[in-house]
Amino acid sequence: MSPNPKAEAKAPIAVDPVCGMRVNPESAAAQYDFQGQTYFFCCLGCRAKFEQEPARYLAPEQEPERGADGPRSSTGLESLGIRPKTSGASPQSPSSPRAPLPVAAQGSTYTCPMDPEVRSPSPGACPKCGMALEPVFTSGPRTRTEWVCPMHPQVVRPEPGSCPICGMALEPRTLAREEEKNPELAVMTRRFWVSVALTLPLLVLGMSSMTSFSARLVPEAGRNWIELALATPVVLWCGSPFFVRFWASIVNRSPNMFTLIALGTGAAYLYSLLATVAPGLLPVTFHKPGEALPVYFEAAAAITTLVLLGQVLELRARSKTSSAIRALLRLAPKTARRINQDGAEQDVALEIVVPGDRLRVRPGERIPVDAAVIEGHSSVDESMITGEPIPVEKEPGARVTGGTLNGNGALIVQAERVGDETLLAQIVRLVAEAQRSRAPIQRLADRFSAWFVPGVVAAAAVTFIVWALIGPEPRLAHALVNAVAVLIIACPCALGLATPMSIMVGTGRGARAGVLIKDAEALEVLQKVDTLLIDKTGTLTEGRPRLATVMPLGGFGENEILCLAASLEQASEHPLAAAIVQAGQERGLTLMPVEDFRSVTGKGVSGRVGGRSVALGTWEMLEEAGVHQDELSTLAASAESLRRDGQSVMLAAVDGRRAGLLSVIDPIKSSTRDALRLLRAEGLNIVMLTGDSPTTAQAVARALDIADFAAGIMPDKKIEVVKQFQAQGCTVAMAGDGINDAPALAQADVGIAMGPGTDVAMESACITLVKGDLQGIVRARHLSRATLRNIRQNLFFAFIYNSLGIPLAAGVLYPVFGLLLSPVIASAAMTFSSVSVIANALRLRRVEL
């Protein structure tokens, strides 16, 4: 097995030289060889343009225009709102590396849920699938709004509209604290009610035509003209967005659901128009001898109305998928009470708070920024950040997180991280990025969708031909009605939305439980993990070690040894060093400056303190400091006894002589035992990794009932352990919190970072546990299973719906039962298919973790 199968699975990304869109060469819609170079294209249209004028796209005609925000791209899809993703890469570089997603610190961006590459600075519809774009959330301040397609996040526009790829309405990229008015929803709602007002009389007129009284009251010829007058504004004005998106799908060669809707309603309307205005142009086989030509104005209008209803319901339902991020955004207060240098207090906007400001947090208020408590005692409710309902006691020196709720006590805090640097802002950013990522399971839907719309059009054509040749009289009328029903009932959006909607809701639910999912792939792979590698310090243990023992030797005093060791450790950032420094300060010792400080990874530290040479660390460290082995052997028994109790032992030497030993203990987290028990119950093989001594590691492993562990593992060796398990065919998750864990977190199939750990670990990991509690892994596994189950339900529903709906619409039941599916019924079924997929995804908001 490859050391990193996950990395190998990611094919290099090429760049479409025409539009600038990133394209996977393995699944590119088209390719073209030119001057010995193979270029890949997102669609056949781009290849056709390239074939005609390759030089135009390989050599830009003019220098890009520069504006206030830097150079502006001149690639072809900007007119469609598609933003190229290759920063600084020329179009002739098909293997240009993928650029990071832009963060809209100055505005909102909108994207498509089915294809995150479609981005737009304004709402509108995706040019690939026709779906309405959705917001990509960022934590920065906004001065403008951008709109994006939920299925094609690379479509980014500065104003509302529709995605030029899929036709979906765009949605705001950046979310506000309070739900803003969706212009696309307002437009669709207005068109819907107008269409309802005009369609109801049409339906009444159509049903009343079956009675002899209405036939005498409204003659056949006059009724057709009345229906034409009522249906025309419904189809041509209320349904105009569908025809606009249909044309965009033709121009971009990206057929979508609006291609089918426009073909169906357009065919029914145009036929009815001819039957009313110029009936002589139509073949006689459209009606029975002696009867007038049938018209389908009410069907065209009813289909348009039902599709508009579906758009309104879908837009409303999709807005609920953002509820988790809105809830997070609302946690941060708008103002903070700042204490000025003169002691005066004033309420200021949160945007002007800077690190170092002193802020007062009164009882019942939310803490404005990440800060340290400098005065006061209180309990803080951190449930919205960590998922834990029990308030946490805070006292001077404790850290508090912006957005958490203060209890009954008053606190004075000093701001440490503000704006985009706060934990809350990072959570919003991570959740937003995860919601726009694509799970591997979506590839199945993508492959199917690529052929779906052309297949439906072909099925409609076959239906028309079969009914026209062997159907009952009037053959062409039956052929037209059934072909329209086939076009209308098919809904590729249900298939396209199946995965992204579940990912959006699932990642939001995880954030509320203190589990941050960085990408959808991690969410899918997590349920398959069978081996969990866990770092000891800060993951199994609290990560806040404290001094346990000081054993002086050779005539040194206890405080003397502690003072020298604490002074030396001032220059170290290791958690064990912090425990020794804190112990020295608590005893009131005056720490001295350090000279010639040296740190040797995995061994210890050395330097000069008060003119004396001091070394602190392992046996090897003291040997390098000149201590004789005979002197060291007298410490072995005492050190081993302390290690058996789970303590980490450091030997001390002063001026080349043994001086004693110090031991530090890092208590095991209270929740670790229960978490490990639950993880074992799920069938996970748990392995502890630590750089500590074998004796100390064995003591911790015995206390936690961990059968497998590796001790003395240097930071650069942890990644080798991950590779070894992967080579054995294991799906590996790695949990850690330190900088030394970052390479292993990145190598693992799923990296899990402890929230209180370092930013490097959080960036390297795929999942972050905000509280740093291993029970978060159990929650994440439950969320992974629930989300994947929800996706499979959606995909099953979409596949079954289309597999059964299209044959029914084609009339397969007619020969046996004499049943035909009305285009109006087909439209109703299509309308609610997408809504039902979204409604099923929304159930994840209530899943128990």
N, C-alpha and C positions, 0 to 999 in steps of 0.2 A: 504493500500500500504506500502511496506517496506520503511524505512527511506532512504535507499540507493539502489534502484533497480539496478543501474549501477554496484555497487560493487558485488551484489549477482549474477549478470549474469556471472561473471568471475569464471569459475570452477577452482578448484585447479589443478595445473600442475604436472603431474608425469614425471618420467625420464625412458626412455627405458634403461634397464640394459645392453643391448648388445651394442648399439651404442652411448648411452649418450644423444640422442635427447630428447627434451622436448615434451611430448605427453599430449593432453587433454583426460582424461579418458572417457569423454562422446563420443568422436569421434575417439578413438584409433582404429587402423586397426586390432589389436588382443590383447588378454589378456590371462594370464596363472596363475593358482593357484599353488603355491609351498610352502610347509611347513606353510600353514595357511596364506600366504601373496599373494595378487593379484598383478601381475606385468602387466604393459601395454606396448604395442609395437607399433612402427611407421609403421611396415609392417609385413607381414606373414613370411618373411625371417628371421627377427630378432627373432620372436617367435620360429621358427624351430630350430635355433641355440641354443636358451636358453633351449628348451626342451631336447636337446641332452646332453648339458653340463651346467646345471644351476650353479654348484659350480664354474665353470671357471669365470662366469660373476659376481657372488656375492662375490667372494674372489679373488682379484687380485693376480696373480702369483708372481709378483716381485714389489719392490719399484719403483715408477715412476722415470724415468731418469730425472736428474736435469741438466739444462743447464744455460746459461748466463741469460735467461729470467725467471728462476724459474722452478718449476716442470712441466714436460710435461705429458699430459694425455696419457694413454695407452688404451683408448676405441677403439672399433672396427671400427668406421667409419672414423678414421683419414686417412685411406688409400683412402677413397672417398673424403677427404677434408671437412668432416663435423666436426665442432668443438663443443664439448660438452659445454653446457651452465651453468652447475652447479658448481660454484666455491667452491671447498672444500667439496662438497657433495659426499658421496659414492654412488656407483651404486645401493646399496640395499635400497636407500631412495627414493621410488617412488613419494613421495610428497615433494621432495626438492623444496624450493622456487625458482622462476625464477630469474636467475642472470641477472644483467643489461647487455645490449649490449656492447661489448668491443669497446673502442674508439681507433682507429688506430693512436695513436700519433706518432708511429714510422713506420707506413707503411699503405698501402692501403689494404682494404678488399673488396671482391666481394660477391654479394648475388643474390638470385633469386627473380624476381618481383612477382612471384606467391606464393612463400612460403618463407617469410623472415627468417625462421629458417635455411635455407641452406646457409652456409657461406664458403668461400674459400679465401685463400690469393692470388689466381691466377685466371686469366680468365679461362673459360671453360664452360661446360654445366651442368645444374642442374640434379642431379641423380633422381629426382622425375618426373619432367615434361619435361626434355630435352631442356629447354630454355637456351639461353646464359645468363651467370651471368652478373650482373651490379654492378657498384661501390656503396659502402656505403661511403658517404662523411663525413670527419671529418675536423676539423680546425687545427689540429696539424701538425708539420713538418713531412716530410716523408724521411725515409732512405731506404725503400724497398716498393715494390708494392705488394698488395694482390688482389686476384680476387674473385668475388662473383657472385652467380646466382641471377638474378632479381626476379625470382619466388620462390627461396629457399635461403634466405640470410644466413642460417646457414652453407651453403657450402662455406668454405673459403680456398683458395689455394694460394701458393706462386708464381705460374706461370700460364700463360694462359692455357686454356683447356676447358672442357665442364662439366656441372653439372652431377654428377653420378645419380641424381634422375630424372631430367626431360630432360637432354641432351642438354640444352641450352648453348650457348657459355657464358663463364664467362666474367665479365667486371670489370674494376678497382674499388676497394672499395672507395678509396680516389681520389677526382678529382683534377687535376692540373689547374692552371690559364688558360693555353692554352690547346686546345684539343690535346691529345696525339694520336699517331698512335695505332689503335686497332689491335693487332696481329691476333685475330680471324677473323676480317674483311679482313685483308690482305690475310690470308690463303683461306678463302671462295671465295674471288674475284679471286685469282689465279686459284683455282679449277674450278670456274665457266667459265672463259674464255677458259681454256683447254677443258672443256666439250662442250662449244659452237663450238669450232673449229672441234671437232670430231662428234658432233651430226648433224650439218648441212649437211655434206655429207650423213649421214645415212638417214635423212629425204628426201633428194633429191633422193637417191637410192630407198627408199621405194615408193615414189610417181611415179618415172619413171618405176617401175615394172609393172605399170598398162598399159603401152604402149607396142605394139608388137616389136617396134624397139629396145627398151632397153632390152627386153627379149632375142632378138637375139644377142645383143651386150654383155650382161652379163647373162649367163645361170643361171637357178634357183639355182643349187647346188653351183656354184661359188659365187653367190650373197650372199647366207647365210654365207659363210666363210668370205667374205669381211665385212659383217655387224658384225659378231662375232669379227673380229679384231678391228673394230672401236668402238664397244660398250663396250668391256671388260675394257679398261682403264677408260672409263667414269663411269661405274658402280663400278668397284673394286677400282679405285684410287680416282677419283673425288668424288665418293659417299662413300668412306671409313668412313668418320666421322659419317655417318648415321648408318652404320653397327656397329661401335664401341659403339655408344650410344644405339643402339638396344640391344647389348649384355649386356651393363650395366643395362638396364631396366629389362632384364631377371634375371640377377644375384641379383639385388636389389628388384625384384618383384615390380617394379614401372613402369608399362606400360605407355608410353607416345606417342607423335606424331611420334617419330622416330621408335617406335615399328611398327607402321602402315606403314611408308614409307619403312622401310627395308623389311617387309613382302611382300609388293606389288612389289617393284622393284626386290627383290630377287626371287620371284616366277616367274615373267615374264622372267628374265634373265636365271634362271636355266632351265625352260621349253624350252626356245629357244636354250640354249646350248645343251640339250639332243636331241632336234629335228634336230640339225645340226650334232652333233658328233655321236650320237647313236640313230637314229630315230626308230629303231626296238624295243626299250625298251618302247615306248609310245603306248597306246591303239589306235586302228584304229579309235575310235570315236573322236579323236582330229582333223580329217580332213575328207572331203568328198571323197567317192570312186573315185579313178583315179587322185586325186590331191595330191600335195606334202603337207607335214606338214607346217602349217603357223608358222612364227616366229615373235617375238615381241621385237627384239633388239632395234628398233627405239623408241618403247614406253618406254622401261626401261631407255634408254639414255635420252629421252626427259623429262621423269619424274624427273630424277636425275638433269638435267640442270635447270628445272623450280624450283625445291626445292632449289637448290643452289642460283638461282636468288632471291627467296624469303628470304633466309637467309641474302644475301647481302643487300637487300632493308630494311629488318627488323633491322639489325644491324645499318645501317645508320640512320634510323628513330628513333631508340631508343636512339641514341646519342643526338638527339635534345631534348629529355626530360630532359637532364641535363643542358640545356642552361641557366636556371634561376640561378642555383648555380654557373656556370662558370661566369656569369655576376657579381654575388656578389663577387666571388673570385678576379676578375679583378679590383674591386674597390680599393683594398688595394695596395698602391704603393710598389715597391720593395725596395726603399731606403727612408731614412729620412735625413733631413739636421739638424745635431745636433750642438748646441752651447756649446762649451767646457767651462771649468772654467775660462780659460784665455781670453774668448771672441772670440777665433778663431772658425770658422765654417767648418764643413766637412760633406760630404755625407757618410752615413754609412748604412749597410744592416739593414733592418727592424728588423731582428731577434735579433740584439744585443741592441736594444733600451730597456731601463729599466724604470720603474716608477721613476719619479723625473727628468728625462732628459728634458732639454729645447730644443725645436725644432722650427726652423723657417719654416713657411708655406708661400711660395710666391704666388702672385696672379695667379690664374688658376691651382694651384696644388691641388692634393687630400691630405686631412689630413691623416697622417700615422697611428695614434693611437687615442684612446679615451683620451682626454686631457682637461685641463682648460686653457682658454686664460689669459695670464698675460700681454701682450702688444698688442696694435693695434686694429683697427676696420675693420670689413669686413662683407659681407653677404655671407652665406654659403648655397649652394644648397644641401638639404638633401632628394631630391626626391627619390633617389634609396633606401633609408632606410625607409622613412616614407610614400612615395607615394604622398607627397604634392609638387606641382611644384614651389611654391613661396619660394624664398630664405629667410633665417632667419638671422636677424642682430645679429652679435656677437661682444661683447666688453669685456674688462677685467672682469674676474669673471665668464663669461659664459662657459658652457661646449660644447665641439665639439666632434663629433663622427668620428672615423676612417673610411675612405672610402668616406666621403662626400667631395664635391668639393668647394674649396675656391673661392671667387669671385675676385673683383678688389683690395681689400685691402691686406696688409701684416700683418701676425699674428705671434706672438711668443707665443707658448703654452708649458705647462708643462705636460709631459706624466703622466697619471694616471693608465690606464689599457692597457696592451700590450699583444701580442700573443693570446692565447686561451681565455683570459679574456675580450677582446674587444667585443663590441656589435655586430660587423660584424661577428666575429668568432662564437658567440652564435647563431646568425641568421642562419649561415651555418649549424651549428650542429643541430638546431631544425628542419630546413627544411629537412636535410638528414634523421633524425630519422623519421619524419612524412612520408617521401616518402617510407620508408621500413615498415611502419605499415600496418595493415590489417583492412579494414572496415568491419562492420558486414554484409553488403550486399554481401560480397564475400563468405560467408558461403554457399549460394545457389550454386554458381559456384563450390565450393570445393566439395560439396556433389555430384553434377552431374558429375564432372570430375573423381571422384573415381571409378565410374562404366562405364565411357564413353568408354575408350579404350577396356576393355573386351567386352563391348556391341558391339562395331564396329567389333571386330574380330568374334564375334558370328554372326553378321549380314552378314559378308563376307562369313562365312561358310555356312549359310543358303542359301545365294545367289548361291554359287557354287553347293550345293546339288539340289536346285530347277531347275537351268538351266541344270544340268547334267541329271536330270530325265525327265523333260518335255520340255526342250528348243528345238529349231530347230537345225538341223544338220549344222555343226559339234557341237554336244552338249558340249563336254568337252572343246572345244576351246572357245565357248561362255561363259561357266561357269567360266573358268579361267579369261577371259577378264573382265567380270562384277565383279567378286570377287576382282580383283586387283583395279578396279575403286572404289569400296566401301572402300577399305583400304586407298586409296590415297586421296579421297576427304575429309575424316574426318580430322578435325584439332582442337585438344583440346587446342592448344596454343591460338587460337582466344578467347576461353572462359576463359582461365587462365589469359590472358593479359587484359581482359576487365576492371577489377577494378584497378590493380596496376598501369597501364599506366595513367589512369585518375587521380589517387591520386598523382602520381609523378608530372604530369604537373600542376595540380590544386594547390598543395602546393607551387610549384615554382612561379606560378602566384600570389598567395597570398603574398609571400615574397616580390615581386616587388611592391606590393601595401601597404606594411607596416603591413600586417596581417600574423603573424607567427602561423601556425597550428602545434600543438605538436603531434597529432596522427590522423589517418584517422577516428577513431570512433567519435571524436569530430566534424570533418567536416561533417559527416553524420547526427549526432544528432542535430547540430545547426539549421538546417532547420525546425526541429520539435519543437523547443523551443517556448513556449507560455507565459512564465513568466520571466521577467528580473529584478533581484534584483541588485540595484546599490548603492555602497558606495558613500557618499557625498564628503568627503574631498579628493582631488586629482583625483577624477573621474568625478564628476559633476563640481567641482570647480577646480581652477588652482593648488591647493595644495601648493601655495606659499602665505600664509596669511601675512597681514601687520597690524601693530598697527594702530587702528583707534581712540581710545579715552583713555585718562588718566584722571580719576576723583578722585583727592585726598580729603580726609576727615580728621577730627580730628587734624587739625593743621599741617599735612604733606604737603610738597611741591610736585609739579608735578614731577620735576626731581628727587626728593628724592625717591618717590614711584617707579618711573621707574628704578632708579639705583638699588634699593633693589630687585625688581622683576627680572630685567635682570641678575643681579648677581646670583640669585637663579636658574634661568632657564638655566644658562650655563651648568648645569649638566644634563639637560633633552634633550632627542632626539625628543620630540614631535614637529610637525610643528608649533603649536602655540607658543611654547617656542622659536623657532628660530626667529619668527617675533618680539618677545619682545626683545631678545638679539640684533637683528639687529637694532631695533629702538634706543636702548640705545647707541650702537656704533655710529650710525649716528648723534646723538646729542652730541657726544664727551664725554660721561660720562665714568668715570673710574670705571670699574667693579671690584668687590671685590671677594676674594675666598670664597668658600662655605664649611661649615662643617656640618656633620650629615645630609647629604641630604637624603630625603626619598620621593619616588614616590608611590602614591596610584592610581592604575588603575581606571580611570573613575571619580576620585575625584580631584586630583591635586598634588602639591608638597609642601614640607616644608624643613626647614633647618636653619642653623645659618649663617648670613651674617654680618660681621663686629661686631661680638659679640651680635647681636640682633636676636631674634627668628622671622622668617618670614614664613608665609604660604600663598599660592596662589592657588585658585581653586574654588570649588563649596561651596555652603552653608554648606554642611556636613563637608567639609574640615576645614572650619573656626570654626565650632562648636567643632571639635576635637582639634583645636588649642586654645580653651578656650574663644572664643568670645561669648558674651552673645547674646541671640536671639533678645533682644530688639534693640541692636546695628545693628544687621544684617537686621532687618525689615526695617530700614530706607534706605537700599540700594535696596530693592526689586523693588520699582517703577522705579528707574533709570535703573536697570539691565533689567527689562522686556521691557522697551521702546527701549533699544538698541537691544535686541534680536528680537523684531518685525521688525527691519531693517535688520535682517539677520546677526547680529554680534554675535560673541562668547564672552561671558562675563566671566571674572575671578575676583573674589573678593580677596582683599588683607588684610592681618592682620599682625601687627608688635607687638611683645611682648604681645600677647593676646588681642590686641585692634584692632578694625576695622581701616583700613588706607585708604580705597578707593577701586576703581575698575578700571580694564583695559579691553578694548574690542579690539578684533581682527577681521578683516573681511577677508574672503577668496573669492575673486571675482569668479563669475561663468565664466567658459570657454566660449569664444565667439562662439564656434561651438556647444555648448551643446543644445541650444534650437532647432536648425535645426535638429540635430541628433535625439533628442527625438521625434520631429514631424515625421520624417521618420520612426522611430521604431514603433510609434503608428499606422502609416498608414499600417504597416505590421501586425497589429493585436496583438502586444505584450502588455501584462499587465505589466506596469512599476511600481516598488516599490522602494522607496528610504530608505536606512538604514543608520543611523548615531548615533554616541554616543553623539551628541550635545543635547542641551535642546530642549524640544518640541516647544518652541516659535521660536527659531532660525530655527529648521527644518521646521516648518510651513511656515516661511517667504521664505525659499529657495524653498520649494515645491510650494508655491503660485506663485513665480516668474517663475517657470519652468512648471507650469500647471500640476503638479504631484498630482494625486488624493490620492494615497496610500503611506504612509510613516510610518516608525517606528523610534522614537527618543529615546535617552537614552539607546541604545542597546550596552551592553558591548561586548568586542571581543568574549568571549566564548558563547554569546547568538546568534550571527549571524548564526552560524551553525544550531542552533535550528530553526531559522526562515526558513532556506533552507529546513530542514527536514519537517516542517509543510506544506509547499507548495507541496513538493513531496508526502506527505501523502494524499493530496487532489487530487492527480492524475495529477499534473502539471509537465511539463517538464521545468526544471529551469536552467537558466543561471545566473551566479553571476559575476558581474564586480567590481573589486577593485584594489587597488594598494599598500596596506600596509601589514606589517607582521600580523597585527590583522585580515586581510581578508583571510589569507592563509587557515585556516581550512574550511571556507565557500566555498572558491574557489575549494578546493579538494572535498567537499561533493556534490557540484552542479553537475547536469548532464553535464554542460559545464561551466568551469571556464574561465573567461576572465580577464587577467591582463593588467594593463596600463604599457606601456614600460618604462616610466620614474620612475616607482615605484621600489619596492625592489626586489632583486633577489629571495627571498623566495616566494613572490607572483607569480613571473614568473615561478618558478619551480612547484608551486602547480596548476597553471592554465593549461588548455588545449590549450588556444589561447592567444597570446600576441599581443597587439596593440602597435607597435613600437612608434608611435607618442603620444599615450595616449589620442587619440581623439575618442569619442564615435561614430563618423561617421565610424570608423573602424569596428564597429559591423555590420553596414549596409552593408559595403563591404564584410565582412565575410559571412553574410547571403546570399548575391548574389552569392558569390563564392561557398558556400555550395550547393545552388540549381543548379548552372550551372554544378558543378562536378557530383552531383548525377544524373542529367539529362543525362550527358555524359556517365556515367557508365551504366545507364539503356539502352541507345542507343546501347552501345557496347554489353551488354548481350543479348539484343533483336536480334541484328544482328547475334551474334554467335549461339544462339539457333535456329533462323530461318534458318540460313545457313546450320547447321547440320541436322535440321529436314527435310529440303527439299532436300539437296544434297545427303544424303545417299539413300533415296528411288529412286531418279533419277538414281544414279549410279547402283543401283541394277536392274534397267530395268523395273520399273513399267509402263513406257509409251510404252514399246514395244508391248504389246498385242493390244493396241488401235491405236497407231500412227506408230509403227514400228521403234521407235527411241531408240538408245542406246547411252550412254555417254562414249566417248572414255576415257581411262585412262589418256591420255595426257591432255585432256580438264579438267578432274578431278584434275590433278596435278596443272594446271594453276589456277583453282578456289581455291584450297587449299593454294597455294602459296600467293595469294593476300588477303586472308581472314585476316591473322595476320597483314599484312601491313595496311589494311584498318582500323582495330581496332586502331592501333597506330596513323594513320593519323587523325582519328576522335578525339582521345585524345589530339593530338597536337593543335586542334582548341581552346582548353582552354587557350592557350598562348595569344590569342587575345580577350578573353572575357572582356566585359566592366564591371567594378566594381563601 
